[in-house]
Amino acid sequence: MSHHLFLLSPSDTPIYSLTHYSTKLAQQTSSSLSSNLPTWSTSAFAGTLTALSGASSATQSHHVQGGGVRMGGGQDRHVIQMIANASLDIIEDVMRKESAMYLKSVDKFNEWTVSAFVTPGNMKFILLHETKNDDGIRSFFQDVWELYLKTMLNPFHTAHSPIRSIVFDTRVRASAKKYL
Amino acid sequence: MARVLPSSLTPHICILPSQDLEELLQSSALPSLHHILQSFSPLPQVTTRTTALTTVPHTSFALRFSDLTEIEAACREDEEQRATRTIDWIGDRISKRCAKWVDDFEKMNDRDVARTPWWDELRRCAEGDHIPARDEGWNHPMSIILAVSTTAPNPLQAITALHSRTLDFPSWVDVTHLIYTLIIHPKNSPLSDEEAGALFNAVKKQYGLHTYLLSLELPSPPPHPVSIPALVPRLPPPTISNGSADTVRPDLKATQTAPLNILRMSEQDIQQTARFAREFVTMNLVPWMEKCVVEWNETYSSSRRLPSRLFSSTRRLFGTSSTTPVHSSTPSLPARSNTYTAPQSSVSGSTIPPPSQQRRLAEFATILGDSKLAVAVWESLRKEGKGGSDILPLLIAPSPAVQLHVSHALNTIHPKSADLHSHAQLRALLYAVRWESTLTIGDFLSDTLEGERWLVWAAGNAEEPPAALLLAHAALLSVRKNARRRAALWYFFAANRLEKCGIKPLTMYFLRRARELSISRPDKLLSPSFWMSENKQPSDSEGFDAVMSGIEHPLGRLLYTTGDVSGAVRHFLGLLRWSSASSSPLAQLSSHTVDITKDPSNSDKVFLEDFQVAISHLKSVSGEQARLADIKLPLRFVVSSQACIRLARDSVEGEQSEWETREEIWSSFWKHRGKEKLERSGNAAVGEAFWVDITLHNPLDTEVTLANPTVIVESSSGDAAWIRDNITIETAKDVILYANESRTISIAIKASKPASLVIAGVAYDFLGLLPTVESLARRGRRLQDTPQQRQTITYASDEFLKLHVEEASQELAVAFVDDGQLVLAEGECKRMKLWMSNAGSRDIGEVWVVPGPEDQIWIQPLNSGEGLATGMAWKTWQSDNKIIPPRPYSIPLTEKLVAAGSTEVTIVLHAGRKRKQDLSFLFIYREAQGSPFHCTRVTRSYEVVACLQISTASHPSYSSDHSFSLSLDLTNILSSSSVEINQVTTISANWSCSPLAELCSEPLCPSQTARVLFSATSTGDCTSVNAVSAFVSRKISNVLHGQAIAPDDPPQLELLCGHVSQVQVFHSLPKSSLIPAPSQSFAYEPFVAHFIMDARRVAVSRSLAHSHPRIPTSSLPSIFPLYNPLSVDFVIFWKIPSEQRSGHILVSEITLGASHAMLREVLEGVESAKVKRSMYAETQREKVEMLQAIRDSEWNAEMNPIVVIVEDGLVIEHDFSQGVCMAPVKFTIRNHSLSHPSRFVLRLDHSQQSSSHHFHASYCGRTTFRGLLEPSQTTSVLAQLCATRPGTYALSDWRLETEVGEPDTEGGPWQVRHCYEQRAATDSSSSIVISDLSQP
């Protein structure tokens, strides 16, 4: 079961991302759904390309990972990012209607539920998760917010600079481990 | 007014034509009857009545007609199989036509508003489903029209045959339908109109009133075709191989393929038929339906009535086992077939019941527009879990409940965990289509309903074309709702699914839409100040990097497979923009952390491979390069800021900064002398190669090859052809850059004519395939000149690397004659010869050499020959006391250095500090006065080793004839050679030093030490001291107050020299003669005086720069003088005969005499000044540091100037038998200050605890002595020591209090400047011995 966290600046520039694999057991098995997530099949024309390039298609290998610990469906980075990106539309809508910072589950795409947290400074924290865990996510967001504020105390940190602080990263991971 | 229902919810009428009718229609070039009737289908203005007898007007009342046999056949087909076939059929239809659709659609302007043809097609296909289904009654035939014509041999018999035909429906098909008889009476019928009327009456009598006689003209040449609305496409029946393919009608196929639907009927026939259709609906069908609804409603409401429900529940409670037929969902057939019960063949033993009566009631009520009843019945059905959720959204007002109905409806058909069956997919599609087409677009897209999501839910996980089109339509609707990012995602999902079905044109269209939507960023409601504070433009913001690559990569691949290779090449190349090299923060983040989500298919390697394949293919196909011209690489490999030009002469080793220092020395030197410029050394010569160093950085995380890298050169002197002819540009080897690697390559250029070149760019073949040119332009500086420029960021125009190639007309070649390894002893003066030759074509008339700031050199004048040593001994030396900044030396030339001429110059180097270093000379030369300077460089390394270890010491003298004693210890630290000390010279402004003994004549053997002693006496003239002090304190005050430092010179100094030379062999000389005779004087080399001053300059500059790091080095010379008047320098002249080395070492460590915190007033003034707060803590810190450095400097030294000397070691003999001994003890008190008077109080007491074992001296008589000492004055006091017994008495029991007064207070009050108290040193062993004479 995986979680994907994105921190977005007020202009929707992502400044931090985290992929967290929870060790907690998923309440439901939703493996079948994930298999239907877009993993771009190159089969239609892989033959031509492969024949021309002489390279074996590496794209097929990553969705053969059956059994064992499933690392969360929809491993494709671009699909995850697209979902996070698409959820911004609804987040902006909800933001206007609700005054709370924690917006709970704002949207659902396939098996991914999108939870969001909007700071008073209009920073958006987006979390893609597969199971319902409202309280954990709320605490997690609070933690991330606090850590983010501490990072922003750095006068050289602007709203657009990517967060590369190792301390921030470690603490967010620790918090994710605790709550998610 | 009733809602217009989607056509799939309209009454389904089946027609069973007789054989003769079919023949008749064929002969009249007409399609089959159900097709004819279908074209009359939406009837305008039909009125129905509800159960409450209110009339409901229908603006259009649609019917569906189909062939009974066809339906019967279709019912036999497995539902799942048919669903699969339907989906394939839809996919097939769409894939056949989408290319044209996409082409047409792309040309439209308002693509987001228009209806998409594929959605219309999908909807029509879904709506066209007319086969009865098991779980709903909509498609179950509502009426069966038995149609015959009067052309039959026996029409009545034909009618009877049709009536007696057994319906071949499975058991689950509802048989509640209206049987209707239609007699078509054509004009050319064998029956006359009367006969036809008789037949009609007979039929009416036999089969009831549901009969109609339709008289048609059917003219024999078919009339002009009339166009009719397109028929809803219907799933063609399966092609069965066992011969029963007769059901496939040719006309069916014809209508499918015909672009326009036409009907060749005369106007009169059309009116007749329309009248029939209207009569059929209003007179027969609707009343029949109303009757059914009323009857069923009775049953329904009776079952809902309280008693009945109560009874049924009591019965259930009390276990009565009687079943109520009213409650049964499968009522007995006779009760329902109130009009007609067709004999039904039980095809199979299946006992699947037809749809329940309650459901049929709901459906009928829905069709009749009795929405109140319909909603109630559907609700109750829904509560019982028998469907209804799918229809309710169409009937009830928009509310959040609608969304729940929708999701429930979809959840019941979508199995949660399994793959979606075709049947379920089709059902979901049908629901979605019904919802979409029935609800108004405003309601559908409203925030309460969010209908576009329903389509996505309906699409589920299916990967068939319908699901993809559902998603695409959801995306289209999202765009209308201005949710563009979500739309992009759904378009992408749609494309992804569609691609698997191989419908490429539409896939590409969807991907293009997704791309367009992703590129256009939504408007953000952000304050303009946000962007100002971030110093960014709103257009600068970067989104998710992988989104674009995720869309563009499949798009590129699709373009490649569809043959648009050059488009694919462009896309693959564009992908690199979103790759790891992207400027997106997220990509930057992921590049430095290991991102597990990083998809291998998404990495640069894959993009590059695809690009490589595509471009090689493009090249092999098109074969020409012109098409590649507009393909631009979105990346930069060249780091333009690090590109530089390297000339051949630059390759002389040595730090670049060292050479820059020398050039600065030259420019500051020449600034005051002339305006001639030093032509930068960055001018290449004709015919001489120079190199352009280019740093390449691979931003990708995969390996790339840059083939044939070379530079693009532009010249103001000529065009490209000229450059080609006259400038040779090398092409470097192919460069393979590994992931994120940086490498510098050098490209050689040689010009054969003078030119002014601009290095415009770098050209290479990306991967050896794509010729690319990258500019080497660097952004100009930020402009700050006008307010406008300061407010909005403006930069000067781009800068390029520029280079002048000139004729080598002026070129001086310089080389050391002896270029071997050079090891010098510290302080050694080494003569070196340099060979200068004119390598250019023009004369050289003036040559300068610029050494480093710490290099001490001397250029031998031309006429001095071999440097004769002069034997003069200086006594005094006039110094301007100025730290002269390092400057160039002019090299004297006997005559102009003509072309190819050469000369030799001797340079004497004085080895400075012990270390390994480079001797770097910058030679600057020119032809004559007025012409610009050129330069060349020469360097060699040398090592300096120490030969003597020198230590100095000074202490106040005990002797009264001089104030201080100086000692100089010299140790030979060489391992083997012995060192001769030829002479030691002291240099001081204020102290005249004289040697206390002559120098020993023997050479100093290894590890031996010699000591030379000097006495120092003040000249007594402290004007120079005061003048220099005043100068320094004024300057320091300026520095501390932050005022400008005037470049005025310090007061001049006259330096006194004292010498001690090696006494040769003149032992006969009286020892007392301390000053050596001139005849024995040491022979000075001509450069010694220069080197002594230079060494002092170097030493002073170095120590000042070290102790005052906060004062700029350039201003130090105008603050501090070269000599402190109180300092004493030693110059030790040495010689190592065995190695033929000689030299001198300057030691300037000693400062004699007392000084009295000369800068105290200045520092106090600064400290008491009003504190100006600085914004920056660092500035404050720097100020404090500077103040501290000045406080600790030698100019602010402060000490007790009074020295007490006790007469020591006296031995007094006294006869104690005669009483106590009174011994006189003499205390000599000397004021070492040259400027300040002091008052003193000497107290003799016992308080001092001496550590020695001597007796304490007890004094009698006067024990306190006061006095005033003028500068440099000495006085002595006599105390009486009272000894009661013989012994050794310690003379350390004294205490001296000193008050240093201000000078120049004659007549004025005594002003105390400093106070001190001193006692004898604890380890002082001064003593007096009193021996007793009485005890021999």
Interface residues (C-beta under 8 A of the other chain):
Chain A: H4 F6 S9 P10 S11 D12 T13 P14 I15 Y16 S17 T19 Y21 S32 L33 N36 P38 W40 S41 T42 A44 F45 T48 L49 L52 S53 A55 A58 T59 S61 H62 M71 Q75 D76 R77 H78 V79 I80 Q81 M82 I83 A84 N85 A86 S87 L88 D89 I90 E92 D93 F109 N110 N122 T158 A159 H160 S161 P162 I163 R164 D169
Chain B: S417 A418 D419 D447 N461 E463 S478 A483 R484 R485 R486 A488 L489 W490 F492 F493 N496 R497 E499 K500 G502 S518 R521 P522 K524 L526 F530 W531 S533 E534 N535 K536 P538 S541 E542 G543 F544 D545 A546 V547 S549 G550 I551 H553 P554 R557 L558 Y560 T561 S584 P585 L586 Q588 L589 S590 H592 T593 D595 I596 T597 K598 D599 P600 S601 N602 V606 E609 D610 Q612 V613 S616 H617
